[in-house]
Amino acid sequence: MSEPTAKSASVVSRSVLITGGTGYLGQALVPVLLSRGHRVRVLVRSGSERKTPAGVEGVTGDPLDAAGVRTGLIGIDAVVHLVGVPKPSPAKARQFREIDLVSIQATVSAVERAAPRPHLIYLSVAQPAPVMQAYVAVRREGEALIAASGLDATCLRPWYVLGPGHRWPWVLLPFFALLRWIPATRATADRLGFVTLAQMVRALVRAVEQPAHGVRVIDVPEIRRA
C-alpha cells in the first residue's frame, strides 16, 4: 500500500485516539500515523487488550458508552471514530443502530465534555445512495448529531474501500466508467465511486494533521485527491 511520506518538519505531532482501531481501516492507519511522529492511543474493550497494535497505547473502555470513551480522551488532540459493524449489508440494519449509531452518540457526548475539545474525525458514508438505506440513514444521523454539537469535526464519506479482502467490487469498475461517461449520471458515479485503502488512509491522516474549524465534509473525489 502506498503511504504518506515520512514526517516532515512542517508536520505538527498530535495525540490521536482511535475508536475501532483494531479493525480494517484502523490497522492500516495506525502504523502510518506512528511513522509521521504522531502519538496513538487505541480504545479497546475489556478482555481485548491483546489486540492493541504494537507501538500504541491501549486504553480499556466501552466505545458504546460515553464514560468508556472519556477514559481515553485525556491529552488527546484528535479522535478518529472508526467503530462500525464489519461488512455492512441490508440484513444488519438493527446492528447499525445498536453499534454504529450508539457508538457515535457516545463519542460525541464524551468529546463535548472534554476540555479542550479534540477534533473529531468521523467515518461516514457517501450519500445519497440508492442502496444500503439503513446504513446510510444511521451515518446521516451521526453527521447530524455532530453538526448539532458544535464540535470541530471532519466527516469522510467513502462508498466502498478497496483493499485486502475487500476487492470484489473491482468487477464493477467498467460499469462506473460508463456512468461517468454519461453526463446525467456523472455526479452519482463520482459520489459513489470506490476508493483504495491507501487513499482512505491518506485522507484520514490529512484530517488529523489539518483540523477543521466547524464541520468539514470530504466526499469521494476529495478522498482520492488527499
C-alpha positions as CSV (number, residue, x, y, z in Angstrom):
1,M,0.0,0.0,0.0
2,S,1.3,3.4,-0.9
3,E,1.5,5.5,2.2
4,P,2.0,9.2,3.0
5,T,5.7,10.2,3.2
6,A,7.6,10.2,6.4
7,K,7.1,13.1,8.8
8,S,8.4,16.4,7.6
9,A,9.5,19.5,9.6
10,S,6.1,21.1,8.9
11,V,4.0,18.2,10.5
12,V,2.8,19.0,14.0
13,S,2.9,15.9,16.2
14,R,-0.6,15.2,17.6
15,S,-2.0,12.8,20.1
16,V,-4.7,10.7,18.5
17,L,-7.3,8.4,20.0
18,I,-8.8,5.8,17.6
19,T,-12.0,4.0,18.4
20,G,-12.3,0.9,16.3
21,G,-8.6,0.9,15.9
22,T,-8.2,-2.8,15.6
23,G,-10.4,-3.1,12.5
24,Y,-9.8,-3.0,8.8
25,L,-9.1,0.7,8.5
26,G,-7.6,1.1,12.0
27,Q,-4.9,-1.5,11.4
28,A,-3.8,0.3,8.2
29,L,-4.0,3.8,9.7
30,V,-2.1,3.2,13.0
31,P,1.4,2.5,11.5
32,V,1.2,5.5,9.2
33,L,0.3,7.9,12.0
34,L,3.2,6.5,14.0
35,S,5.6,6.8,11.1
36,R,4.7,10.5,10.9
37,G,5.5,11.2,14.5
38,H,2.0,11.2,16.0
39,R,1.2,9.6,19.3
40,V,-1.5,7.0,19.0
41,R,-3.9,5.6,21.6
42,V,-6.5,2.9,20.8
43,L,-9.7,2.3,22.8
44,V,-10.2,-1.4,23.4
45,R,-12.9,-3.3,25.2
46,S,-12.1,-5.1,28.4
47,G,-10.6,-8.5,27.6
48,S,-9.4,-7.4,24.1
49,E,-6.3,-5.6,25.3
50,R,-4.1,-8.2,23.4
51,K,-5.5,-6.7,20.2
52,T,-3.8,-3.4,20.8
53,P,-1.5,-2.7,17.8
54,A,2.3,-2.6,18.5
55,G,3.7,0.8,19.4
56,V,0.5,2.4,20.6
57,E,-1.1,2.9,24.0
58,G,-4.1,0.8,24.7
59,V,-6.9,2.2,26.9
60,T,-9.7,0.0,28.1
61,G,-13.1,1.3,27.6
62,D,-16.5,0.6,26.0
63,P,-16.9,2.5,22.7
64,L,-20.7,2.3,23.2
65,D,-20.6,4.2,26.4
66,A,-19.6,7.9,26.8
67,A,-17.9,7.2,30.1
68,G,-15.8,4.5,28.4
69,V,-14.7,6.8,25.7
70,R,-13.8,9.6,28.1
71,T,-11.2,7.3,29.7
72,G,-9.1,7.7,26.6
73,L,-9.5,11.5,26.0
74,I,-7.0,13.0,28.4
75,G,-4.4,14.9,26.4
76,I,-5.9,14.0,23.1
77,D,-5.8,16.4,20.1
78,A,-7.9,14.3,17.6
79,V,-10.4,11.4,17.9
80,V,-10.8,9.1,14.8
81,H,-14.1,7.3,15.1
82,L,-13.9,4.0,13.1
83,V,-16.4,1.9,15.1
84,G,-18.9,0.1,12.9
85,V,-20.4,-3.2,12.0
86,P,-18.0,-5.2,9.8
87,K,-19.0,-6.0,6.2
88,P,-22.2,-3.9,6.2
89,S,-25.3,-5.4,4.4
90,P,-29.0,-4.7,4.4
91,A,-29.5,-7.6,6.8
92,K,-27.6,-5.8,9.5
93,A,-30.0,-2.8,9.9
94,R,-30.6,-3.4,13.6
95,Q,-26.8,-3.7,14.3
96,F,-26.2,-0.4,12.5
97,R,-28.5,1.3,15.1
98,E,-27.2,-0.7,18.1
99,I,-23.5,-0.3,17.3
100,D,-22.8,2.3,14.7
101,L,-25.3,4.9,15.9
102,V,-24.8,4.3,19.6
103,S,-21.0,4.4,19.3
104,I,-21.0,7.9,17.6
105,Q,-23.5,9.1,20.2
106,A,-21.2,8.0,22.9
107,T,-18.1,9.6,21.2
108,V,-19.8,12.9,20.6
109,S,-21.1,13.0,24.2
110,A,-17.6,12.3,25.5
111,V,-15.9,14.8,23.2
112,E,-18.4,17.5,24.1
113,R,-17.4,17.2,27.8
114,A,-13.6,17.2,27.1
115,A,-11.5,20.3,27.9
116,P,-10.1,21.2,25.5
117,R,-12.3,19.5,22.9
118,P,-10.4,17.4,20.4
119,H,-11.0,17.5,16.7
120,L,-13.5,14.7,15.8
121,I,-12.9,12.6,12.6
122,Y,-16.0,10.6,11.7
123,L,-16.1,7.8,9.1
124,S,-19.4,8.3,7.4
125,V,-20.6,7.1,4.0
126,A,-21.3,8.6,0.6
127,Q,-24.9,9.9,0.3
128,P,-27.5,10.0,-1.0
129,A,-27.3,6.4,-2.3
130,P,-29.8,4.1,-4.0
131,V,-28.9,1.1,-1.8
132,M,-28.0,0.3,1.8
133,Q,-30.6,2.7,3.1
134,A,-30.4,1.7,6.7
135,Y,-26.7,2.1,6.8
136,V,-26.8,5.5,5.1
137,A,-29.5,6.7,7.4
138,V,-27.5,5.8,10.5
139,R,-24.4,7.6,9.2
140,R,-26.5,10.6,8.2
141,E,-27.9,10.7,11.8
142,G,-24.3,10.6,13.1
143,E,-23.4,13.6,10.9
144,A,-26.4,15.5,12.1
145,L,-25.5,14.8,15.7
146,I,-22.0,16.1,15.1
147,A,-23.3,19.2,13.4
148,A,-25.7,19.9,16.3
149,S,-23.0,19.5,18.9
150,G,-20.9,22.5,17.7
151,L,-17.7,20.4,17.6
152,D,-14.9,20.9,15.1
153,A,-15.2,17.8,13.0
154,T,-14.3,16.2,9.7
155,C,-16.8,13.7,8.2
156,L,-15.3,11.5,5.5
157,R,-17.8,9.9,3.0
158,P,-16.3,6.9,1.2
159,W,-18.7,4.4,-0.5
160,Y,-16.5,1.3,-0.6
161,V,-12.8,1.0,0.4
162,L,-10.9,-1.4,-1.8
163,G,-8.1,-3.4,-0.1
164,P,-7.0,-6.8,1.1
165,G,-10.1,-9.0,1.5
166,H,-12.3,-6.2,0.0
167,R,-11.7,-6.5,-3.7
168,W,-14.9,-8.0,-5.2
169,P,-16.2,-4.5,-6.4
170,W,-13.3,-4.3,-8.9
171,V,-15.6,-6.1,-11.4
172,L,-17.9,-3.1,-11.3
173,L,-15.3,-0.6,-12.4
174,P,-16.3,-0.7,-16.1
175,F,-19.9,0.0,-15.1
176,F,-18.8,3.1,-13.1
177,A,-16.7,4.2,-16.0
178,L,-19.8,4.0,-18.2
179,L,-21.8,6.1,-15.7
180,R,-19.0,8.7,-15.6
181,W,-19.1,8.9,-19.4
182,I,-22.9,9.8,-19.3
183,P,-23.4,13.5,-18.2
184,A,-26.6,12.7,-16.4
185,T,-25.0,10.1,-14.1
186,R,-21.5,11.5,-13.8
187,A,-22.1,13.2,-10.4
188,T,-23.6,9.9,-9.0
189,A,-20.7,7.9,-10.3
190,D,-18.2,10.3,-8.7
191,R,-20.0,10.3,-5.3
192,L,-20.4,6.6,-5.2
193,G,-17.1,5.6,-6.7
194,F,-14.6,3.3,-5.0
195,V,-11.5,4.5,-3.1
196,T,-8.5,2.4,-2.2
197,L,-7.3,1.6,1.3
198,A,-4.2,3.8,0.6
199,Q,-6.3,6.7,-0.4
200,M,-8.6,6.4,2.6
201,V,-5.6,6.2,5.0
202,R,-4.1,9.4,3.4
203,A,-7.4,11.2,3.8
204,L,-7.6,10.2,7.5
205,V,-4.0,11.3,8.1
206,R,-4.7,14.6,6.4
207,A,-7.7,15.1,8.6
208,V,-5.6,14.5,11.7
209,E,-2.9,16.9,10.5
210,Q,-5.2,19.6,9.2
211,P,-8.0,20.0,11.8
212,A,-11.3,21.5,10.7
213,H,-12.9,24.6,12.1
214,G,-16.6,23.8,12.2
215,V,-17.7,20.7,10.3
216,R,-15.9,19.7,7.1
217,V,-17.3,17.1,4.8
218,I,-14.9,15.1,2.5
219,D,-16.5,13.2,-0.4
220,V,-15.1,10.5,-2.6
221,P,-13.4,12.9,-5.2
222,E,-11.5,14.7,-2.4
223,I,-10.6,11.4,-0.7
224,R,-9.0,10.4,-3.9
225,R,-7.0,13.7,-4.1
226,A,-5.9,13.6,-0.4
